[in-house]
Amino acid sequence: MAIDFFSITLYVACLVFMGLLSTRLMKIFHLPNVTGYIIAGILMGPFVFGLAFVDWSQVHEFADIANPSLNPIYVYIHGQNGGPDYLSWVSDIALGFIAFSIGSSFKLSAIRSVGKRVLWITVLESGLASICVILGLLCLHFIFPDQVDMPLVLTLGAIAAATAPAATLMVVKQYKAKGPVVSTLLPVVALDDATALIFFAILFQIAKTIATGGGFDLYEMLAKPFIEIIMSLGIGAVFGFIISLASRFFKSRANRLGWAVFAIFASVGLYKLFHLPQVGGFELSSLLMCMMAGAIYCNVGKDSIKLFEFLDRFTSPIYMLFFMISGASLDLTVFSKGYIVLLIAAVYLLTRVIGKWIGAFAGAEITHAEPTVKKYLGFTLVPQAGVAIGLATSASTLFGESGNPEIHAIGATIVAVVLTSTLVYELTGPFITKIALTKAGEIPLEPSKPSPNASH
């Protein structure tokens, strides 16, 4: 199947068109725009409107419709036979901008008041999410020992710690939410990625050892994750100081925006570079690099507030494309993989939410946070997407390297469960976040319109 620039740009144009239409529909139903983007993305994916892009002359049976070699939507998003995934850069860059924006929540004046609270809540909500998922899946393990084995339980437990910053940030920005819940939420979501990477490194190493019967590698479990996190934060700090220094010489808003774009693209580029087989060794986190660059800039850079405000206007179309591509990339065939996958996903969905809420409540209670933080913060941590899918894909690849079909099946099940849960989380998470922030009084209520028959 030939891939040409025209068909790719036409597909992107269709995505933007559908995304813009979805915002009007979401306004009618009082739902966040991000929910509309994801639904529109699913509709534009390979299984609905994306069928219009299929080379129907090559379709000989029904199964060919979802064949990656015949459906260009698969190729654009996932790649083909090890080839390039033409639209993945949009997601990488969008996540970079999101992480950079979240970095602005690490203003030292704000961190002094919530720093201890953020650390306690992050550790407890991510840790208890992992523990609750592991305990819930252990119950399934004893009922279905052949289908739900320990490597799968431990790996999904590690992935449960991650929270999607993108959906949360979009809801906060759309509704201009402000208050103690939001000021606690954004740093917690940012640090979630670091804890998720650490949990994954430790628990996956144990899971892989159990699956393959090999020995434990303490370096891979403990030392390497910390080195990768420190390297990512260090490089991000360097970029942050570079653009802070540049802002003293480049006065225009456009030039300062250019330096921020430089830092984000450089971070994503280094992340991609370290993932090449020729480089190997360490796996940097573009999210942590961009987050640290934004944190340094907001504390050191001149007039950083104006740049972040300008960045919000500039990045809206990129965020919209990101969520639509995320929706389009969801593989709906996971629902055909049997009842056991859906059962595992259901337990994962429920226990992760319980763990997040209990952990957030406990952390807020220990640090004597405001009552609204105790009550509602846990509900805002529901969304899960990019990082979780990335960790699941990484686990599937590493399990597949064993060459054992049974071990490879563990990885396939993990990806299916995470994709299924992501579909539910991304569709419901933004709406739940909106409700929680509204209940907490941090989303301004729209003024009621006066009745046309009201007297003056």
Residue, then its C-alpha position, 0 to 999 in steps of 0.5 A: m500500500a502506497i503512503d503519500f503525503f496527500s493522504i496523510t494531510l487529508y486524514v489530519a484535515c478530517l481529524v481537525f474538522m471532526g474535532l471542531l464539530s465535536t466541541r459544539l456537541m460537547k457544549i450541548f451535553h455540558l461535557p469537556n471538549v477532551t471527551g469529544y476529541i476522543i469520541a471523534g478520534i474513535l469515529m475517525g479510527p480504522f473501524v468507523f469512518g477510517l474505513a473510507f481510506v481502505d484500499w478496497s480493491q485489496v479486500h478479499e474477506f472481512a478480516d482484511i478490513a483491519n489488516p495493517s497492510l490494507n488500512p492506512i490509518y493503522v500505518y499512520i498511527h502504529g507503523q507497519n513492519g517496523g516502519p515509521d508511524y507517521l503521526s506518532w510525532v504529534s502525540d510526542i510533541a503534544l505531550g511535550f507541550i503539556a509537560f512544559s505547561i505543567g512545569s509552571s505549577f512548580k513555582l517555588s512560592a507555590i511549592r513551599s506551601v504544598g511541596k510536602r503535601v504533593l510528595w505524600i499524596t503522590v507516593l500514597e496515591s500511586g503506591l496504593a493504586s498499584i497495591c489495590v490492583i495487585l490484590g484485586l488481580l490476585c483474587l482472579h489469579f486464584i480463580f483462573p490461575d492459567q489465564v491470570d498469572m503472576p507476571l501479568v498481575l505484577t506488570l499491571g500493578a506497576i502500570a496502574a500508578a500512572t496518571a494521564p496529565a493531558a486530559t486533566l490539564m485540558v479540563v483545568k484550562q477549559y474551565k479555568a479551574k482554580g483552588p487548592v485541589v487544582s494547585t495540588l493536582l497538577p504537581v501530583v500528576a506531573l510526579d506520577d510519571a516518575t513514580a510509575l517509571i520506578f514501580f514499573a522498573i522494579l515490578f516488571q523485573i520481578a515479573k520477567t524473572i518469574a516468567t522466564g525463570g531467570g535471575f534478579d538484576l538489581y541494577e535494572m530494578l533499582a539503579k537504572p530507573f533512578i539514573e534515567i530519572i536524574m538524567s532526564l531532570g538534569i537535561g530538562a534543567v539545562f534546557g530550562f536555564i538556556i531558554s531563561l537566559a535567552s529570554r533576556f536577549f530575545k525580547s519579543r513574545a514570538n522569539r521567546l515562544g521559539w525558544a520554548v519550542f526549541a526546548i520541547f523539540a530537543s527533549v522529544g528528540l533526545y527521548k527518541l534518540f536514546h530509544l534507537p537500538q544503536v544508542g541503547g543503554f538508558e531510556l530518557s523521559s521526554l515528559l520529565m525533561c519538558m516538565m523540568a524545563g518548564a519548572i526552571y523557566c517559570n522560576v528563573g525566566k523573565d515574564s514567564i507568565k506571559l509566555f505560558e499564557f501565549l503558549d496556551r493559545f498556540t497549542s490548542p490545535i496540537y492538543m486537539l490532534f493529540f486526543m483525536i489520534s489517541g482515540a483513533s489509535l485505540d484498537l477496538t478488537v480488544f473486545s473480541k479477545g474473550y471474557i477473561v480480558l474484559l474481566i481483568a480490565a474490569v478489576y483493573l479499572l475498579t481497583r485502580v480508582i479505589g487505590k487512587w482515591i484512598g491514597a489521595f485521601a490518606g496523603a491529604e489527611i496526613t498533611h492536613a490539607e483542605p477538606t475539598v482536597k481530601k474529598y475530591l482529589g482522588f477522583t481527578l486522578v482517574p484519567q490514564a493514557g499515553v504513559a500507561i500504553g507506553l509501559a504496556t507496549s514496552a512490557s509486551t515487547l520485552f516479554g516477546e523477546s523470550g521467544n516463548p509463545e506463552i510468555h508472549a501471550i502475557g504481553a498481548t493480554i497486558v496491552a489488551v487490558v490497558l487499551t480497554s481500560t484506557l478507552v473507559y478512562e479517557l471517555t469518563g475521566p475528564f467528565i469525572t474530573k469536571i464534576a469533582l472540580t465543580k463540587a470542590g467549588e473550583i470551576p466557576l459556575e456559569p451565570s444563569k440566563p435571565s428569563p425572557n419574560a422577566s420584568h425589568 
